[in-house]
Amino acid sequence: MYVNPLEDNVEGEGDSESSLMVASFTQENCRKMLARMVILDEFSFKFVESEGFHQFYRALNPKFVIPARVTVAKDCFQIILNFCQVANHKGDTIGRAIEKCLEGWGIDRLFAITVDNASSNDATIAYLVKKFKGRNELVLDGEFIHIRCCAHILNLIVSDALKDLHVSIIRIRNVVKYVRSSPARLQIFKDFAKEDKMSTKNCPTMDVPTRWNSTLTMLDRAIKCQKTFERLEERDPSYLPKNDIPTTEDWDNAKVFVKFLKTFSEVTMKFSASMSVTSNIFFHELCLIQEIIREYSSYENALLSQMTLSMQTKFNKYWGITTSEKTNLLLYVSVVLDPRYKLAYVNYCFNEFLEEDCAKIWMNKVEEAFRRLCDDYYMRMSKEKYSQTQSCTPIEGFGFQSQSEIPSISSSGSYKARATVHDRFKQSNKTCLDDAKTEVARYLDETRIDCMSDEYLDLLTWWKVNSSRFKIISQVAKDIYSITISTVPSESAFSTGGRVHSFVLIIGFSLNL
C-alpha cells in the first residue's frame, strides 16, 4: 500500500490531495523492471553490485533480493532478444516475422538493418521498407536501410579464389591428413617434433574445405613444422608417394599464400568486432583490400596471380564502381563524419583507385548523400521540436490552426495574431534546409584534426563533446556509428563452434534504430 498524489494537484496551490493505492510485491516483477532500467539507462551489469545501489534498494524495499550481475544480464537478454519460428525462408515471411518482433519491442523507427547476402534478404528489406515507408519512420524513405554483412561478402570473395586449390595446398593437406589419420602417426610426428626442438602444442590440424580461415590455420601450422614433415619423409617407410609430398617450392608457395590471406583474416576480424565502432573502418579496409589485390595481381607467383584475378571479379560484383546499388553510401559517409578525414580523404582514395571521371561521380554521390542526410535530420528535428511545443498548454488566443481555418489578416486582432504566428512557423520551415547547409559547410570547412596526434580518436566522445556546435551532424554521426557492418557477432552468440568465416544463418540480422 502506498500514497499516490493526484495528477490534478498543482504545486503551490493549496493543500495537496492524494489517494491510497494497493500494490503487490513480487520478486519476478522487480527483476524485470530492474532489467528494463539497465537497458533504458544504459547501465553496466556490474552497476547492480555497487554499494550505493544496494543501500538504495534496501531502503526502498528490504524484501527485494538484488540479483547478481550475471542474472541481470540474462534478464536483459530475455527482454532484448526474441525468438520466433519462421515457416520458410521467403523474403515476405521473414519480413513479417521481423515486423512482429519490432511490434513486440515497441519499435516503430528503423535506420538500418544488417543482413547477410542471402537473396531472400533483399525481399525482406523491401517488405520492411514498404511497411515503414508509409509511416514516415525511415530516413530518406529507407534508401540506405540495407546493410550487407561486410564479413560475409569478404568471405565470398576469398572463398571464390580458393575454389580451384593450387597443387601446393593439396599436397600440404595430404601430409597433414596422413599425420592426423591415426593416434600412432600423430605420436610419431610429436616425437620427431621434440627431436627438432619444436613445440607439440601447435601440431598441424585438418582444415574444413568450406572455411577458408581453417585452411589458413592449417597451412600456418604446417609451415612451422616443415622440418618435422621432412624428417617424417626420411624415416617413415609407409609415407605418402613422392607425387603427394610437398616440395620446397610448395612450401614457399604456402608461405606466400599465408602472408596474403592473413590480411583478409585480420580485416574479417575487424569487421566482426562487437565492442567498438565498425562502420567507420569499412572504407579504410576496402581501400586496403583493393590495394592488396592490385599489388599481388602483378606478382610473379602463379598461385597469387590466379587468386587475385578471381578475387577482383568478385570484389567488383559487390564493392566495385559498376555495382553502386549493392554499396550502401552510409559506409562512405561515416568517413566524412570522421574529423580526421572528411571529404578530402574520400576524394583522395577515389582518385587513387578510380579513373578521374568515375572518381568525380562517386565523390558527388557521397557528398550528396551526406548533405541529404543532414537535410532530412534537420526536418525531423524541427518537426519533433514543433510537436513538443504543441503538446504544452497553449496560450489562449494563440493556438495553431490549419491554413484553411485561418481568416484573412483583415479580421479581428486575435485572428491576426494567429496568422502571424502561423506565418512565422512556415517561414522557419523554409529556412530549415538553409540552416542545415550552413552547418554542413561549417563542418567541412573546419581544419581537419591531425591524424598523427589523434590516431586512436574516440569518435563517439568527439561528437558528444562537439554536439553543441554541430547539432544536426552529431545526430547523423550517432546513428551511423551505431551501425554494425557484420552479422558475425550476433551469429557467433548462438554458435557452439566459435567465430568462423563461413555463414550458415540466413536470417540473422542487426537493427540500428
N, C-alpha and C positions, 0 to 999 in steps of 0.2 A: 504494500500500500504506500502511495506517495502523493504529494501535493502537486497539482498541475495548475499553473496560473492560467487564467482565462485570456485568450488571444485579444479580446476586445479591449482589455485594460490598457490604458496609455500611461506611460511612466510619468510620474509627477502630477497626475490629475486624480486627487482623492485617494481613498484607501484602496489597496489592491484587493481584487477578488480572486478566489481560487476554488478549485473543485478537488474532491478526494477521489483518486483513481486506484484501482486494484490491478497489480501486475504480478505475474508468477515468475519465479526464478528457475531457470534450467541451465545446467552446465553446457548442454549442447548449443543452446541459443547464444550464450555468451561467447563460446568459442567461435561460432560462426561470425558474430559481429566483430570480434577481435581480428579475425582473418580479413574481414572487409576493411577494417580500419588500416591494417598493414598495407593492403593493396591500394586503397584510395589515397592515403597519405605517403605512400612510397617509403615506409619504414623498412629497415633491415630486419631480418628474422631475429637477430640477437637483441633487438630492442626489448622484446618481452622478458628478457632475463636481466634487464637493468634494475638496479636497486630502487631508483626513483619510481619506475613503473610499478614495482611490487608494492611499495608503500602507498601509492595512489589507489591501487585496486583493493588493497587490504582495508583501506579507509572507506572505499566506495561500497564494497560488498565482501565481507570476510568469507562468505560461503564459496566464492568462486576460486577454484583451484587453477592457478595460472599454468598453462601447458608449456612444455619445453619448446625451444625454437624449431626443432625437427618436426614436432607435432603441428606447430603453427604453419610451417612450410607445407606440410601435407594438406592442411585445411585450405590454404591459399590455392594450391594446385587443383583441389576439387572444385573450387569456385571458378578459377580461370579456365581450366581445360574442360572440354566437352567431348564425349564420345557418342557417336551415333552410327547406326548400321546403314550402309548405303547399298541399295538394291543392285546397282550396276555402275559401271564406270562411264556412263554417258554424261556429257557436259551439263545438261539441264538437271539431271538427277543430283549430281554433286553440287550444283549451284543452289538447288532448293534445300539441300542438307545444310550448306553453309548459311543460307539465309535464315533457316530455322535456328541455328546456333546463335547467330547475331541477334535475333529477336529475343532469345532466351537470356543473352547477356545484356540486353538493353542498349545495344549499339546501333545507331542509325546513321553514322557517318563513316565513310571509308576514304582513305587517302591512297593506299597501295596494297596490293596483295602479291606476295612472293610465292610462286609455284614452280614445279619442275617443268620439263619440256614436253610432257605428255600432250598429245594432240587434243585430248578431251578437256584439258585445262583452258584451251582457247575458248571453247564453247562455254565453259564455266564462267570465265571472266565476262564474256558477252552477256550471259544471263544476268549476272550481278549488276553490270552496268545498266542494263535495261530496267532492272527493278529499282535501282537507286537514283537513276538519272532524273526521273520524273519528280523526285522529292527535293531536288536541288541540293543533294548532300554529297556530291562528288566534285572534287577540284577540277576545273576545266572540263566538266562533263565526263570525267573518267578517262580522258585522253592518255594519261600517264599512270593508270591504275595497275597495269600488268607488268610485274617484275619477274623476269625469267631467272631461275636459280643459276647464278654465275658459276658455282662449283659444278653443277650438273652439265652445263654447256662445256666447260673446260674438260670435264670427264669424257664427253663425247668427242671432243677434238683430239685428245690424246689416244683414246681407245681406237678411233678410226685409223690413226697412224700405226697402231700395233696389230691391225687385222692380219697382215701378212708378216709374220715374225721372221726376222733375219735368222739365217742359219747359225750365227754365233749364239743367239739367245737360246735356240733349240738345243744346241749341244751342251750348253751350261745347264739347262734344265734337265737334260738326260743324266748328267753325272750327279746332280743334286737328288734326282729321283732314285738313282741307284743307291746312294748313301742312306736315304730315308726309307728305303723299301723294307728294311728289317732291323730290329734292335741290334743284332750281331754286327751288321755292317756299320751301323751308327757308332757302336762302341769301338770298332777298329779305327774308324775315322777319328774319334776323340783321342785314342791312344797315339795316333800319328800326329795329331794336333799338339799334344803335350810334348812330343819329341821336337816339334818345330817351335816350341815355347809359345804356342798360340792359346788363347782363351777358348775354353769349350762352351762358354755361355752363349756365344753368338754363332752356333752351328747353323749351316745353311738350312733354310726352310723352303718347302714347296710353295709355289705361287698358285693363285686361283686365276685361270685364264681370263675370266671376265672382270678382274680387278687389276688394273694396270699398276696401281701402287704396290700390290703384293708382288708383282713381277719386279718392280724396282727394288723392293726389300730383298728378294731372293738373289738378285744379281749383286747387290751391295754386299751382302754377307758372303756370297760365293767368292767375290774378288778378294776379300780379306783372307780367305782360306785357300788361295790359289796354290801355294806351296804344298799344302796338305793334300790337295787333289792330285798334284804331280807326284807326290810320294806314294799315294794310293795307286796310281797308274803303274809305278815302277814295281811295287811289291805285292799287288793283288793279282794272282793268276786268272781269276774269274772276272776281271774288269771288263768294261764295255769294249766293243770292236773299235778299231782305230778311227773309223769314219765318224763315230758317235762321240768321240772325245774332243773337247775344245782345244784348239791350237793356240799358240802365242798370239796370233792375230785376232782370234776370237776373244781372248781375254782383254786385249787392247780395245777392241770394239765395245766390249761391255763397259769398260771404264769410261769411255766417251759417252756411251748411252746413259749410264748412271748420272754422270755430271749434267747431262742435258735434261733428264727427267726430274732431277731433284728440284730444279727451279719450278717446274709445274706443280710438284708436290707441295712446295712451300707456298705458292700462290693459292692453291686449293685450301690450305690450312688458314691462310689469311682471310679468304672469302668466307670460311666457315666459322670464324670467331663469333663467340656469343657474349663476351664480356666487354666488348669495345665497339665503337662505331665502325661499320664496314662500308657504308655507301660512299664514303669519301675516298676509299682506296681503289675503287674499281677502275677509274680512268688511268691511274698510275700503273696498275698491274696490267691493264690492257695494252698500254704502250710498251711495257716490259716484254710481254708475250710476243707482240709484233716485232720488236727489235730482235729477240732471240730467234724467232722463225726466219727473219730476214738474214740474220748473220749466219745461221747454220745451213741455210739453203744453198749457199755458195761454198760449203765445206767440201773438202775432197773425199771425206768418208762417205761411201755409198750408202751405208746404213742411215746416216743422219739426213743426207740429201733426199732420200726417198721418203723418210718420215716427215720432214718439214714440208714437202710438196703436198702430202695428204693433209697435213695439219692446216696449211694455208687455205686449202679448199674449204675445209670445214669451218675455219675461222671466218672466212668471208661470208659463209652462209648465215652465221649468227651475229657477228660483230663487224662485218665489212661495210664499206661505203654504199654498196648496192642493195643492202637489206635494212634500210633505216627503220622499217616497220617493226623489226624484231629488237631494235635497240631503244631502250627507254631513256629519253633525254634527261630524266631526273638524275641519272647517274653521272651525267656530264655537268649538270647544273651544280651538283654537290662540290665539284672542284671550284666553280665560280664562287661558291659560298665560303671557300677557304681563303682567309685574308692573306695567306702567303702566296697564293697563285692567281686567283681571279681569272678574268678573261684572257689575260696576257699569256698565261701558261697553256691554256687550251689552244689558243691561236698558234703558239709556237709548236706544239705537238702535232697539230693538224698539218702545218706546213712541213714538218719533218717527214710524215708518213704518207701524205696525200699530194696529188697534183694541185697546182695553185688554184684552179677553178673549183675543184672539189673541196679544198680547204676553206675557201670563202663561203661556199654553200653551207658546209657543216658549221662553220663559225656563226653564220647568220641564224642557223637553226637553234643553236644553243643559246645565243643571246636573246633571240625572240622568245624562246621557251622561258627563260629566266624573267624577262620583263612581263610576259603574260601571267606567269605565276604570281608575281608581286601585285599586278593589277587585280587579279582575282581575289587574292587575300585581302587587299585593301577594301574592295567592295564588300566582302563578307564581314570584315571587322567593322565597317561603317554601319552595315545593317544590324549587326548584333548590338552595337552601341546605341543605335536608334531605338531598337526594340526594348533595350534596358531602360531607356528614358521614358518610353511609353508605358512601361509597367509601373512606374512611380505614380503617386496620386497627382492627377492633373490640376493645374491652377484653373479655377473657374473662368470660363470665357476664353480659354486659350487651347482647347482640345483640337487635335488634328482631325481633319475630315478628308474624304476623298475629293479630288479636284472637281468632280461633277456637283458636289454638295456645297462648294464654296461660292457664295454670292459674289457679285461684282464689287469692285472697290468703292462704288458709289453708295453701297448700303451703309447700315449703321456702323458705329465705331467699333463694336465688339467683333463684327464680321471682318472689318478692315484689319483688325489685329490678327485674326485667324489667317487671313490671306497672306499677311506679311510674314508670319512665321512659316507658313507653308512654302512660300516663295524662297525664303532663306534656306529651307531644307532642300528644295530642288536644286538650288544653286550650289549647295555643299556637295551634292552628288555629282554635279558637273565637274567639280574641282578634284574629285577623288582620284581620277587617273592621273591628273597633273601632279598631285601630291606624291603618288606612288612613283611616278617617273623621276621626280626630284630626288627622292630618297635613293633610288637605284643609281642615278647619276652621281650622287654624293658618295655612295659606297664605292663605285667603280673608279672614281677619280682620286680617292684617297690613296696614299702611298702604300704599297704592299709591305707586309711585315717581312723583315729579313729572314730568309729561310734558314740560314745557318744558326742564327741565335735562337730560333724557335722551332727547331727540328721536330720536337715532340709536343707541339702546341695542343692543348686540350681545347678542341673546337667548341664543345658544349659550354664550357666555362667561359670561353671568349665571347660567345654570342649572348650568354646570360649577362655578362658584365656590360656589354655594349647594346643591350636591348633597348635602353632608353634613347639611344641615338638612332637606332635603326629598328623602329617598332614593327614595321611590316616584314622586312627581310629576316629579322630574327625569328619570326613565326614560321616563315618558309624554311629556314635552316633547321629549326627544331623538328619539323615534320620530316624533312628529307633525311636528316641524320638518324631518325628513328627507323628507317627502312633497313631491314635485313636482306642482304643480297643473296642469301643462300638458305635453303631449307634443311641443310645438314644438321644444324643444332637441334631442331625440333624432331627430326627423324632419328638422330642418334639417342635422343632421350628415351625412346621406346625400343632401342635395339640392344640386344644382349651381346652383339659382336663388336661393340665399339664403333668408332668412326671409320668408315671405309669410303672409298671414292666411287662406289657403284651404288646406283639409286634404284630402289625397288618400291618405295612408297609412292603411289601415283597421286594421292590426294592430300599429301602433306602440304600445308601452306602456312604462311605467316601473314598476319594482318598488321597494317600500320594505320592507325586511326587518327 
